[in-house]
Amino acid sequence: MARAEDMVSADLFPTLVDHVGITVTYYRDGSQVGTMDAVKGSRMTELMGSESTTTAISDDFIVKYTDLVTLGVGMPRRRDTLSWTDTHGTTHVQEVTMPGAEREYDFVDQMHVLVRIHTKEIDD
């Protein structure tokens, strides 16, 4: 069965935000730049070492590229942070990163309307 975040298209994004979306606050260089809607998911990446394979799980946030531009962020950078609050009132802080040499974001669709930002949770 496909994961919800894998089925995201530009047309479907508003409906997903209405049903499972969250509000994230974006920070660059430690300063808050604004908030935007996101759909949270996860991704498993296998890192091949000389002796073993390690599996890393990253939390992903799908956002509209125009929201990043409106906030003045442009494309996500390593060490940017996002925060969000779960349904229990716990605030989570995520750092933009991706294991290995992979890029910390990917476009979800061919028209580059949606961006998947790769993160890991950090202590606040």
Protein Blocks (a to p, Z undefined) as FASTA:
>chain_A
ZZfklmpcfklmmmmmmmmgccddddeehiafbdcdddddddddddddfkbccddddddd
dddfklmmmnonopadehiacddddfkopacddddddehjbdfbdcfbfnomaccddddd
ddZZ
